[in-house]
Amino acid sequence: MTSTTHIELSELRVSAGTRELLAGLSLELHGGECVGLVGESGSGKSLTSLALLGLLPTGLHGQAHLRVGGQAIDFDSREHAELRGRVFGLVPQDPLAALHPLRRVGAQLLETLRVTRGMLRSAAQSEAEALLQRVQLPDPTQAMAKYPHQFSGGQRQRIAIALALATQPRILIADEPTSALDARIAREILDLLDSLRREENLGLLLVSHDLPLVGAYAQQLLVLQRGVVVERGDTRAVFADPQHAYTRELLAADQLHELPPPAVDAPVLLQAENLRMRYRGATSDALDGVSVQLHRGEGLALVGESGSGKSTLGRALLKLLRGASGRITLDGIELDALDAAGLRAMRRRIGVVFQDPYASLDPRLSIARVITEPLRIHAIGD
């Protein structure tokens, strides 16, 4: 496949039984070009990516016309499947879920290089380190010996990009590659993908819900709503004069139109004083004398980059960290004075919305069992 790979996908339709999930989507992507595919959750963005890769889930039926470099490819055929790796590379939304948790990063890269490119072990070792260097991961040799959980979210995403590049694809499909990253790290990852696009002449399909963010990198935009492309065109033209109301809503969502009203005077509900936490083996504190106060009816925002201590503070407030110190009171009750039964009763009063529901929901339980489990634990209902 030449470096000027041109992908044409036309009239893509995906259905589940009689329900149509994607209705006649078409897109073109040239080498060296970035196309942004934007829409809210459930609009069909990931389905489009999976259809391109020939990986539609069982139970879904897809049909489309696909041309690669001018050559017609039967959709969902063996020839289509063989495009994975050779033409298409995937940068997944959640690298922690995509990377094998029990295998070192080096082993995963070496396997990919040896299976897909037939490299000897010594050559694959050198190439793997070069790939990690290419995606700007510090100390590639040391990184090869580590497991995925030993890296930050941004570093794991760089490793996922290295794995995608290992097969030398001509098209990168980046499916929400920054959804779990803070703004600064997200920009770094997108800057990296953009530099790879330009330097390697890669086609980049950038999938996201964030229209303003994608607009900073994509030359062409497709706006997807409920399985239908409602707007497409040159990025500058779309931003200057959006034609569809949904596109205007996406652009407006990034702006703060008015400040929330000030909180009314209310009693203190949660108070933490001088919270400290240092993880085993760390050289500095994850929390260093943090104090917070939350009143009834008040919204309190906690903002900071990855690794700044936000999640650690949340766990400390729930008394889920061994080694954390400081004073925490909930509605006047000091949590350190509670026994195990008291802490369990207290946690009934604090709801937690986790960052990654896929990782926090038990995959072996039905939704009914997941939702009724806390009701059983706290003896709510029969």
N, C-alpha and C positions, 0 to 999 in steps of 0.2 A: 504494500500500500504506500503510495507516495506521500510526501510531506504536505501536499496540498489537498488532503482528503476533504471531500465535499459530501455532507450528509443531507439527504432530502427525505423527510418523513411527511407523508401526506395522508389526509383522511383517516387519522388514527381514531378508532372507536373501541372502547373497552366497556364491556357489560357484565353484569352479574345477574344471570337469568334474564328477566325482562327489563331490568333496570339499567339504564345507560349511564356510565360513570364518566366517560370521556366521549364527546360528541364531535367527531370530525376535526380533530386538532392537526394542524400542519406546521412544520418548522423546517428551516434550512440553517445549516451551520457549516462555515468554511474554516479551513485551517488558519490559525492566527486571529480568529474572531471570537468574541464573547457574546453569547445570546443569553439574556436574562429571562427566566420563566418565573413569574411572580403571581402569588395568590394566597389567600388565607388557608388555614388548615382545612383539609377536606376538599379542596378545590380540584385536586387531580394532579398536582405537581409530581409527587413521588410515583404515581401510577405511570406518568409519562416517562420518567426515568427508567422504571422497571420494564416498560414496554420496549424502549429503545434497546435495553440490554437483553431482551428475550427472557425476562424473569418474572412474568406476571404470576401472581399467586394462584394456586389451585382453586378452581371454581370461577375464575374470571376468564372471559373470552375476549380476545383482541384481534383486530384486523386492521391492516394499513398497507400502504404502498411505501416501500423502503428502497432507496437508491444510495449506494456508497461509491464515491468516485465515479459516478455515472453508470455504475453497474446495478441492475435490478437484483434485489435480494428477496426471496420469498419470506414473508413475515412469519415469525415463530417456527422457522425451519431449522434443520441442523446447520445449514450455512449461516443463518442468522446467529445461532448460538456460538459459532466459531469466531464471530466478531468480538466477543468478550475477551479483553486483554489485548488481542491483536490490533483492534481498532478502538474499542471503547475501554476506558478505565473509569472506575467509580471511586469517588471520595465520599464516604458515607457520612450521615448526619451525626452518628454517635460512635466515635472511634473506640471507646471503651467496650461497647457491645460488639463491634465488628472485629476487634483484635482478639486473638485467642488468649484467655486470661491465664492459662497454665503453661504457656510457651514463651520463651524469651523472644524479644523483638528480633534478634539476629536470626534465630531459627526460622521465624516466619518469613523473613526476607530471603534467606538462603533457599528455602523450599520453593518459593515463587520463582526465583531466578533459575534454579536448577531444572524445575519442571517445565517452565514456559520457554526458557532460552537455552536449555541444554548445557549450562555452564558446569565446568569442574568446580569442586569445592573452593579451591584457592582463588579462582577467578571470581566466583560468586561472592566470596568474602570481601574482596577488594571492591567489587561493584556495589555491594550492600553498603559499605562504609561511604562510598562516593555518593550514593543516593541520599543517605542521611546528612552528609555534608551539603548536598545540593539543596535540601529543604531547610538548611540552617539550624539543624539540631546540634546543640553543644556536645563536644567530645563523642563523636560517632562510635569510636572503638569501645568506650565504656558503655554507651547506650545499647550496643548489641547484646550485652550480657544481662540487661535488665528486663523485668516484666512490665507489661502495660500499666499496671496500677502504680508503678513507681515514678510515673511521669505526670506532669500537669496536663490539664485539658488541652491547652494550646500545643504542647509537645506531642501529645498523642495524635492530634490532628495532623501534625507534620509527618509523623510516622505513617499514618494512613495515606497521606499523599505520596510518600516514598514508595509504599507498596503498590499504589496505583500506577506509578511511573515505572515500576520494575519491569513490566511487560512491554514497555515502549509503545503505549497506545498513541493514537493520533487525536483522539477526542477524549477530554476529561468531562465527566458528569459529576458536578459537585452538588450533592443533594443537602441543602441546608447546612453547609459546612461550618457555620459560625453560631448556630442557634443556642449552644450551651456555653458560649464564650463571652467574656466581658468586651466592652466596646473597643478597647485598645488592642487586645489580643485578636479580636475579630478582624480588625483592620490589617494587622500583621499577616494573618492567614490569607486574606483576600489580596493583599499586596504580593504575597508569595505566588499565589495562583496566577495573578496577572503577569508577573515577571516570567513565569514558566510559559504562559501563553505566547508572550512576545518572543522570548529567546528560543523556544522549541517549536514555534509555529503551530502550537496546539489549538484545536478548537475547544472552547470552554462553554459548556452549558451550565450556567449558574442558577440554581434553583433556590428560591427564598420567599419568605413572606414579607420581607423588608424592601419595599420598592425604592426608597431613597438610597439605601445602602447599595443595592444592585445597580442602581442608576449611575453610580460613581465608576463602575467598571465595565458595564455592558455597552456594546455598540448598538444592539438591537434588543427590543423588549417585546415579550408576549405577556399579557395580563390574563390570568385564568380565573374564572368564577364558575363554580359548580359544574366543572367539566367542559366549559365553553370558553374559547378565547374571545374576550370581549373587546380587546384592543391590542394592536400590534404596530410596530413601526420603529423608526430611528429614535434612539433614546432622547436626544435633544428635542425632537419634535413632540414626543409624548409628554415630556416634562413641561414644555412651553405651552402646549395647548391640548391637554387631555380631553378626549372626545366622550369617554364613557363615564357615567356617574361613579361607578365602582373604582375606576382609576383615580378620580378626584378624591374619593374617600381614603384610598391608600396613601396618597400624597399628603392629605390633611392630617392623617393619623400620627405623623411624625412631628407635628407641631403642638406646642402647648398654647392652647387658645386662651385659657383663663386659669388663674391660680385658684386652688381650692379655698373655700371659706376658712377663716381661722377657727381653731378648736375652741369650744366653749369651756369654761372652767368646770372641771370634773375631778373627782377623787383619783388618786394614783391607783392603778390596777396592778402593774408589774414594775418592780424596781430592782435593779442590779447595781452593786457597788464594788468597784475595784476587782473586776474579774481578771484572773490570770490563768494562762494555760501554756505549757510547753510540752510538745510531743517528744516521746523518747527518741534520742539520737539527734534532736534538733539543737542548733546553736543559738537560737533566739526564740523569744516567746511568740506564740501564735496570737495570744491576747496579752496585752500589757497594761493592766490597770484600767480596763474599760468599764464605764458606768453608763447605764441607760435608764430612762424613766418613761413609762407609757401610761397615759390616762385613759379612763373609760371613754369610749366613743372616739378615740383619737387614732389617726393613722401615722405611723412612724416609719420612715424609709431608711434603710441601711444600705449604703452604696459603697462599692469599692471593687478593685480589680480582682482577678483570680488570685487566690492565695493571701488575700488581705485579712482574712479571719471572719468573714461573714457567717459561713456555715458553722465554724467553730463556736461562734457566739450563740447561734441558735441551739446547738447541741448542749452548750453549757447552761443555757436558760432552762432546758428540759431536764437538766441533771443526768445527762447521758454520757458525760466524759469523766473518766477517772483521772485524778490529778489536777482537775480544775479547782481553783480557790476563789473566794469572794462571797459576798452576801447577796442572796436572792430572796425576795419576798413576793408572793402572789396574793393580792387582796389582803395584805397585812399578815399573812402566814409565812413564816421563815421556812424555806424548803429544807435547810440542813437539819431542822428539828423533826422532820417527818421520817417514819419508818417506811419499809417497802410498801405496805398496804396504803399508807398515807400518800406516798408518791404516785402510786397507781391511781388513786382517786383524784389527785391533782391533775394528772395527765389527761383525765377525761375532760377537763376544763380548757385544755390547750389543743387546738387543732393544728396539724402540720400539713402544709401543701409542699410536697417534695419537688426538687428541681427536675428529676427525671422519672416520670410515672412508670415508664417501661421497666426501669431497674427496681422501683420500689414496690410494684405490684407483684405478688407471687405468681409466677407463670403456671404453676401446677394447680391453682385454685380457680374455680369459676368466679365470675363477677359477683354472683349471689353470695358465695362463701367469703369472698374478700370483704364485702360490705357488711355482712352480718357478724363477722368475727369480732370487731370491737363492741358490738351490741352484746354479744355473749360474754365477752371479757368483763364488761361493766354491768352485767345483769340488767340490761335494758330490754324489756319486753320478754315474751315467752319464746 
